[in-house]
Amino acid sequence: MSFQLPAEFKSQPTPFYYYDLALLDQTLAALTAAARPGNFQVHYALKANSNLPILQRIQQAGLGADCVSGGEVQRALEAGFAPNHVVFAGVGKSDAEINRALAADIFCFNAESVPELQVLNELAAAQGRTARVALRINPNVDAHTHAYITTGLEANKFGISLSDLAGVVDGLDSLPNVELIGLHAHIGSQITELHVFANLSRKLNELQTWLEDRGHQLPHLNVGGGLGIDYQHPDTNPIPDFGAYFGMFEQHLVRRPSQQVHVELGRAVVAQAGTLVSRVLYVKESQQTRFAILDAGMTELIRPALYGSHHHIENISSQLPALAYDVVGPICESSDTFAKAVQLAETRRGDLVAIRSAGAYGEVMSSSYNLREKAEALYR
Ligand SMILES: *Cc1c(COP(=O)(O)O)cnc(C)c1O
């Protein structure tokens, strides 16, 4: 099996993002079945892809929304997510963002520092409200993923470090407009070694017991997102193993009676449903290297340039035997390279190329660098 572009899109101006909504629906069905409604509450991390047609499907599948900016909170509400299904995380929430989220009466703020808790308390008091808060802890658990998308180590800017937690919890007594309802952790993204989630669970178990000893019962635990996808084999593994992911928490997280466990998945929900489709502008051969120069670049998909990440690439126009190509974009940066020395069916000017698994952290990270126009999103 290989990638099929719907026939009606073959003459579209390139580059464009193509979203396979049937695959998105299948992924959501697998996810909600594995979460067993009532057992895990799933929030979708909008930052992976915030296009309205995608959000609306995710909302209709019964997921909540995990937001990391005021703009995302607003987008989630526009897409139809109920305020009591919206959580707001982020290490640098502005006063304006907090005020709007308070006024919308969202379910929970994932708070990341003492000064943030103080601001939440002040702004909530001024509105005559109480801010429900989960403390985002930095559990110092290694996610075994790329350094730029590791978030749960002491060296990372995220969360409250374990050594500060006692002071933070004691300080809550002086914040009457903040209500502690849970613990939150998010240790990284594109996690494929699932035992990492067992380590996280054990850390949360210890913390929970420690908090209970101090008189804090927690109705909610939020274990974050981070489940990885198979960038190498998008056709054989289009849907992540959600059962194995939830199984780690079922096995290792000690849940109190009637306690709700929340997860926040982004990439695992949308990555495989998106493809960046581009046309070959030129094939340029030097003595050492054969370049396929595309009309898409790091402005449409920055992950290879930013993280050196792998995306499966196919020439969907050519049936010829394969040759090795460096696949590059038109942007004036040497890092504007999608892949080096990959095998593609022999490529000619005008061929269509599919860059797979681009549904997460693709379009949302696009830019207009070099004054490029925004690529269109097409759905089917
Ligand atoms: C980015 C993010 C997520 C989603 O991460 P994925 O790896 O895409 O699942 C979840 N929670 C928080 C707080 C995040 O910042």
The ligand as a Gaussian input file, in Angstrom:
#p B3LYP/6-31G(d) Opt

LIG

0 1
 C        2.377000      19.889000      23.423000
 C        1.628000      19.492000      24.618000
 C        0.833000      18.343000      24.597000
 C        0.693000      17.454000      23.392000
 O        1.871000      16.798000      23.065000
 P        1.868000      15.657000      21.942000
 O        3.245000      15.147000      21.964000
 O        1.529000      16.309000      20.644000
 O        0.871000      14.620000      22.326000
 C        0.145000      18.024000      25.752000
 N        0.215000      18.780000      26.859000
 C        0.981000      19.894000      26.919000
 C        1.015000      20.697000      28.161000
 C        1.708000      20.284000      25.812000
 O        2.457000      21.375000      25.868000

